[in-house]
C-alpha cells in the first residue's frame, strides 16, 4: 500500500511539478502562513506548531547552530547527544589527535561520559524565538534620506530594540536584515559553551572519497560525528567544568529505521550560511572573474604546498589535515560554480529578469520614480572593480593564505601599549599572558618551513594579479632590492622574525620591547598588509553605498512586480527549513543517477593504502559478511547515502533530514557538482542534497564501533 501511495505522489509531482516548489530557505516562524499547506500536500503529517513553536516543544528545539553557524547539529537524546557531520567536527578530532592517539585515522568513541573530550571555544546555539520587527526598525526611515542617513537611523533603532529585548537575561539577542535590508527580524538565542566530543568514525569512513568525491554523486561517505552539550547544574549555559551535567533539551529527534523510498517527503532544518539568489548579472560576472578566480588560483598553489608537507610523515598529516580540508572544500566549489554558471547560462537568465524589471519600472511614472535608479546604481558600482579585486586577492593570498601574517598582527595592540611601557605595564602583562596561553595550540599544528613556501608563492600570485597601486608597502623593497624574488625575500623575512619560532616568541614575551617589533620583518609586513587593506576599503565606501541602495530597491521592486510569488530571503546563518522529496536525477544525456547508494559501492571504490579510498580491515570484513544487524534495507543491503531535492548551502552541513512524521532519516552533508551555481541561482532540475542514511550512521556506532551506550540513549523507531 505504501509503495502505491509513493507512486501516486511521484505522479502528482511529475504532472504538477511546477506547483510544488522545492526551492526556498524558509523561516520556520513563517511556514504557518507560507508553506504548511504545500508541505502537507507533499506528505508532511506535522502541523506548523509541531515544527516551530514558542509555546511548546517543537522540532526547532532540537536543531542547533554549531560555532555560530559554521555547521548545523541536531539533538538525538534526552541527555544532549548531538549528531553532525564528520567534517564539522574535523577540527576537534584533529586537535585531540597525536601520533600515539590518531583519532583521525582510528576514530574515537567514548564508552562512558568521563571519556568524552572537552573542546574549548566550541559552541552550540539554540533558537528561542523570532519576531518580525520591520515596522519598528523602519518607522522613522524616509525616502528622502541618503543611504548613510538611513543606515544610521536603522542602526540606532536596532541597538535599542536589541537592548530592550535582552533585558537582564542570559540570552543573546540580535536583529538581522532580510531581502537586502527591506525586512528585519529579531532573534533570541541561547548559547552553550561546554561541548564535548563523543564519537567519530575513522577518516576512511567519515571522509571517504576525500577531495575526489567532494561535491559528487554517487557518494558513500559516512560523514558524521557526535558531541554532547553540557550545562551548569541549573540547566543554563556554563563554561567547561567537571561539575557540569548533560543538557536536558526541550526536544530531541526520534530516529527512524524504516528507510526512504523515491518520492518520500523530506525536510531539512539548519543554518545555511550565505546565498545571493537576488544578485544581478553584473554581480554574477564579478563572482566568476574575480571572487572565484582568486580562490582557485591561490588555493591551488597553497594546497599543493600543504600536500607535499603532509606526505612527509604521519605527524605532518595530522598537523595539516584540518587546514587542507578547509581550504580544499571551497577551492573545488569555486571551480564547480564557474562551470555550472556557464553551462546553465545563469548570466543570460539574470539579464532576462533585469529586462523584465526595467520594462515594468518604465511602464509607470510612480514606479520609475521609486525604482528607476536600482539597476543603474548596481551597474555603476561594478564598472571599476580594481580596488575590490585587490581586497579579494589580499584576503585569499595574504590574510587567509599564510598563517604567520594574521598570527603576527595580534601583536599590533601590544606595539601600541609598548609606546608607553611604564604607564601600560599592567595591560602589557595581561596581553602577553593571553598570547603565551595560545602558543602551544598554534605551534602544535604549524610548520614554519611550509608557511614560508606559502608566503613566497602567494605574495608572487598577488603581485602578478593586482595593480601596484594596491601593493603593501614592503612589496617595493621586494621589487627593487630583491628583483621580484619572493622566495628569497620570504626566506630572509622568516629569519628576521620571532614569530616563526615558539621559543623566540616566548622569550620576547617575557620582556617585550617595541624596538624588537619595529625590526621584525614579519610583523612589519603584517602591519603593511592591514594598512593597505583598510585604506582600500575606505575608498570603496561610496561604491558600496550605491550597490547596497541598488540591491535594496531592486529586491523591493521584484517583490512588488510579482505580488503572487512567495519570496524567501537569502541565507544568512539564521535557522531555515527546506522541503522536498527523495528524488533521482539525470546529470547529462544518457545518464540517470539512482536516489541511493549502498556499501557495495563503498567496497568497489576501495584503493588499499590510498589517503582517500582506503577501507579499514574491520570495515571490509563486516561488510563482506553482510553483518548489517537491524540496519539493512528491505532489499537486504546496507544503504549508505541518499539524495533529495532540498535547497541547501554551506552551513547546512550536519543538518537533519526529517521525514513527514518528524523522524530523523539522514544527515545532510553536501551538494552536487552539476548544480554548484545553487548559491546564486536554484536549478530545480539538477539541484540535490546529499545525505548519509541514518541507518548507515547507527550501523557504524553499533556494529562497527560497539558503542551500545550511545544506541541505548536514542529514541529509535523500528
Secondary structure, 3 states (H helix, E strand, C coil): CHHHHHHHHHHHHHHCHHHCCCCCCECHHHHHHHCHHHHHHHCCCCCHHHHCCCCCCCHHHHEEEEHHHCEEEEECECCCEEEECCCCCHHHHHHCCCCCCCHHHHCEECCCHHHCEECCCCCEEEEEEEEECHHHHCCCCCCCCCHHHHHHHHHHHHHHHHHHHHCCCCCEEEEEEECCCCEEEEEEEEEECEEEEEEECCHHHHCCCHHHHCCCCCCCCCCCEEEEEEECCCCCCCCCCCCCEECCCCCCCCEECCCCCCCCEEEEEECCCCCCCCCCHHHHHHHHHHHHHHHHHHHHHHHHHHHHHHCCCHHHHHHHHHHHHHHHHHHHHHHHHHHHHHHCCHHHHHHHHHHHHHHHHHCCHHHHHHHCCHHHHHHHHCCCCHHHHHHHHHHHHHHCCCCHHHHHHCCHHHHHHHHHCCCCHHHHHHHHHHHHHHHHHHHHCCCHHHHHHHHHHHHHHHHHHCCHHHCCCCHHHHHHCCCCCHHHHHHHHHHCCCCCCHHHHHHHHHCCCHHHHHHCHHHHHHHHHHHHHHHHHHHCHHHHHHHHHHHHHHHHHHHHHCCCCCCCCCCCCCCEEEEEEECCEEEECCEEECCEEEHHHHHHCCCCCCCCCCCCHHHHHHHHCCCCHHHCCCCCCCEEEEEECCCCCCCCCCCEEECCCCCEEEEEEEECHHHHHHHCCCCCCCCCEEEEEHHHHHHHHHHHCCCHHHHHCECEEC
